[in-house]
Amino acid sequence: MPSSLFTPTALGEIVLANRVVMAPMTRDRAGPGDVPTDLMVEYYAQRASAGLIVTEGVQPSAVGKGYWRTPGIHSEEQIIGWRKVADAVHARGGRIVMQLMHCGRVVVAANRGFDADVIAPSAVPCPTQVPGPDGVPADCAAPRAITVDEIPALVAEYAQAARNAVAAGMDGVELHCASGYLINQFLNPASNHRTDEYGGPVENRIRFPIAVLQAMAEAIGPGRVGFRISPGNPYNGMDRSDPAATFGPFVKAANALGLAYLHVVDMGLADCDTLNLLRSNFDGPIIANNNLKAESAAVLLDTGRAEAVSFGRAFIANPDLVERIAAGAPLAKPDYALLYTGEERGYTDYPAWAG
Ligand SMILES: Cc1cc2nc3c(=O)[nH]c(=O)nc-3n(C[C@H](O)[C@H](O)[C@H](O)COP(=O)(O)O)c2cc1C
């Protein structure tokens, strides 16, 4: 099987035993107080042979929560819970970074369990529905626009979340700039109608995302900070036209920060070679994602298009994905009905390959 997947590499300060990365996946199994549970510890420990695990999206603050039972990293109990996860992964020789995901306007109010404002760059509701507590798609709440005066505190929340992640034993953090959540809402003209220095031309729309990356890099060191983008992804009401016009300048500005890596959900756009675009604007390592198989992933590594590759769905039903790829073993299929429900069912009960 493709040997290029199994050579070590480094993403900034983070040293990986192999190049097979587990992509971030929200699984809605946090406990009361949005605290990681022992079941989550087991789930991540089972997958520790990945060169790197990127956790599910984790809210940096209570207001960043939009989905049902997603974990946070803004309370002492949450830090203690995540420490168990990080320790278990490290005990098995793995590496793990935390994905920081502020939902911005992608919020079903009933998912939160508390009353708080829904904030976004502009008072433009998310046009699509997301699952409510019962899993049934529901309308998103109407957001209010973040004021300019609030922005420094919002940036500081991300920096504190990064510190908290490191205090919990994480090897680093990944800023979720993809899929229509808060950072993407600032980048995209469909959700950012601001007329101040955070909206309008691209140099303004990237200002908040870059400020967040810079603050996180200052908080824990740039070699422990990565970021994830999905140029051209229309998810959660993003305008997909001309992704190069936004993501070229964004990635170029992020490059100046000397970050650990860039993780990209490559949408396979007809009008833009995304990996080429990123390579010409970013000097650091690239993790490529989306619909990859072992063979296509190895081609990306062998041709120098990416330094590592990530798999999402394949890791759900194959906790030992790395070993299975190495052995050429068949892959199990996930039960999609149990993605966000079922506790241990469809979560920690997928067996390793019997051989
Ligand atoms: C159940 C599920 C939850 C996901 N949650 C997240 C998430 O929290 N953050 C994120 O950046 N991407 C998330 N994704 C997207 C995956 O990280 C990945 O980009 C996608 O599954 C495509 O990769 P694949 O073809 O290897 O599955 C999720 C995907 C799935 C299937």
The ligand as an SDF file (V2000), in Angstrom:
LIG
                    3D

 31 33  0  0  0  0  0  0  0  0999 V2000
  -20.3020   13.7490   10.8420 C   0  0  0  0  0  0  0  0  0  0  0  0
  -19.4200   14.8440   10.2850 C   0  0  0  0  0  0  0  0  0  0  0  0
  -19.1240   15.9340   11.0740 C   0  0  0  0  0  0  0  0  0  0  0  0
  -18.2760   16.9470   10.6030 C   0  0  0  0  0  0  0  0  0  0  0  0
  -17.9320   17.9890   11.4270 N   0  0  0  0  0  0  0  0  0  0  0  0
  -16.9840   18.8700   11.0310 C   0  0  0  0  0  0  0  0  0  0  0  0
  -16.4670   19.8370   11.9480 C   0  0  0  0  0  0  0  0  0  0  0  0
  -16.8320   19.9130   13.1400 O   0  0  0  0  0  0  0  0  0  0  0  0
  -15.5190   20.7090   11.4830 N   0  0  0  0  0  0  0  0  0  0  0  0
  -15.0700   20.6690   10.1780 C   0  0  0  0  0  0  0  0  0  0  0  0
  -14.2080   21.4760    9.8050 O   0  0  0  0  0  0  0  0  0  0  0  0
  -15.5290   19.7420    9.2990 N   0  0  0  0  0  0  0  0  0  0  0  0
  -16.4500   18.8380    9.7090 C   0  0  0  0  0  0  0  0  0  0  0  0
  -16.8540   17.8490    8.8390 N   0  0  0  0  0  0  0  0  0  0  0  0
  -16.2310   17.7400    7.5000 C   0  0  0  0  0  0  0  0  0  0  0  0
  -15.0790   16.7300    7.5190 C   0  0  0  0  0  0  0  0  0  0  0  0
  -14.0010   17.2010    8.3400 O   0  0  0  0  0  0  0  0  0  0  0  0
  -14.5190   16.4590    6.1020 C   0  0  0  0  0  0  0  0  0  0  0  0
  -14.1070   17.6750    5.5430 O   0  0  0  0  0  0  0  0  0  0  0  0
  -15.5560   15.7850    5.1940 C   0  0  0  0  0  0  0  0  0  0  0  0
  -16.1450   14.6700    5.8280 O   0  0  0  0  0  0  0  0  0  0  0  0
  -14.9030   15.3510    3.8810 C   0  0  0  0  0  0  0  0  0  0  0  0
  -13.8740   14.4170    4.1260 O   0  0  0  0  0  0  0  0  0  0  0  0
  -14.1010   12.8370    3.8020 P   0  0  0  0  0  0  0  0  0  0  0  0
  -14.4890   12.7500    2.3510 O   0  0  0  0  0  0  0  0  0  0  0  0
  -12.7920   12.1710    4.0840 O   0  0  0  0  0  0  0  0  0  0  0  0
  -15.2090   12.3750    4.6940 O   0  0  0  0  0  0  0  0  0  0  0  0
  -17.7370   16.8560    9.2870 C   0  0  0  0  0  0  0  0  0  0  0  0
  -18.0650   15.7600    8.4870 C   0  0  0  0  0  0  0  0  0  0  0  0
  -18.8750   14.7490    8.9710 C   0  0  0  0  0  0  0  0  0  0  0  0
  -19.1640   13.5440    8.0960 C   0  0  0  0  0  0  0  0  0  0  0  0
  1  2  1  0
  2  3  1  0
  2 30  2  0
  3  4  2  0
  4  5  1  0
  4 28  1  0
  5  6  2  0
  6  7  1  0
  6 13  1  0
  7  8  2  0
  7  9  1  0
  9 10  1  0
 10 11  2  0
 10 12  1  0
 12 13  2  0
 13 14  1  0
 14 15  1  0
 14 28  1  0
 15 16  1  0
 16 17  1  0
 16 18  1  0
 18 19  1  0
 18 20  1  0
 20 21  1  0
 20 22  1  0
 22 23  1  0
 23 24  1  0
 24 25  2  0
 24 26  1  0
 24 27  1  0
 28 29  2  0
 29 30  1  0
 30 31  1  0
M  END
$$$$
